[in-house]
Amino acid sequence: EEKEGFCGMLDKKSVMRLLQEMISEGQVKVIKTIVIQDGMEKPVVLYVEPSISPTDGIVKSAIEQIKFKMVRGKDGEVKKEKEQQPKKLREENTIEGDLEKTT
């Protein structure tokens, strides 16, 4: 918050309380959905302006970004698993994978 030029700090409870007030006053709309990507499910809550509908482009774009991050995060987990394997075992996995592709 200091990096962005704000002089005070807000904790999560305060932000959530203010958000709830804005929702009850109709200043903020809540869109809840579940994003499914490659068998993974992630519940998502979007807080938007009241004029925005779930079919608007900005909502679809946000969901696509979430899907991309889910795939990217999954790839990161696979890479970490490969890095933790001994080098010889990694080479064997690569060779076996190449053989399966050619047959």
N, C-alpha and C positions, 0 to 999 in steps of 0.2 A: 504494500500500500504506500509506503514511503517512496518507492521507486516511481510510482505514478503521480506523485505530488500531493497525496492526501496527508493531512496532518494528524488525523485520528485513526483509530483501528476499530473494526467491527468484528465481533465474534460470530460464529455460525448461528448461535441461538438468536441473536439480534437480527441477523439477516433473514432468518426463517420467519421470525415474528413479523417483521416488516412486509415480507412477501405474502404471508397469510392475510394481513390487513388489506394489502392491495388486491388480493384475489377476492376477498369478501366484498370489497367496494366495486369490483368489476373493472379494475384498472389492469389486471393481468389475467390471462386465460391459461389453464393447464391442459396440456395434451399428453396423455399417457399412452404408451404403446410398448410392445415387446418386439425387439429387433432380433430376427433369426438369420444367422449366417453360418453356413457350413456345419449345421447341427448344433451350434451354440446359440443359446437364448440369453438376451440381455434386456431387462426391463429399463425403459427410458422414460423420463419425465421432462417435458419441454415447457418452459414458461415463456409465453409469447404475448403480444398485444391482442386485445380482444377482437380486432378485425381480422386476424389471421385464422384460417381454417386448416384442418389436418391435411387437406389436399393441395394447399399452396406450395409453390416451388421452394420456398425457403425451408419449409418443414421437410419436404422430400430431400432437399440438399443436406440438411442436418442429419437425416437418417442415413443417407449414403456415406457421409463422413464417418459416422459411427460404425457402419459396416466395414469400411476400409480400415479403420483402426482395429476392429476385431480381427480381421484377417492378418493385418500387420503384426498385431500382438501375438497371434497364434504362430506366425512364422518365426517370431522372435523366440518363442518357447522352443520350437523345433531346433533352431540354431543353437540355443543354449545347451540343449540335450546333446547335440552333436559335439559341441566344444568340450563337454564333460567326458565324452568317451575317449578311451586311449586312441592314439593316432593310428595304430595298426588296425584296430577294430573299425575306425571310420573309413579307412581305405578299403577294407573288405566289404563294408556296406555299399560303398560307391561302386565297386566292381560288380557285386551281385545285382545292384539296381540297373547297371548298364546291360548286363546279360539278360535280365528280364525284359528290358525294352526291345532288344533285338530279336527275341524269340517269339 
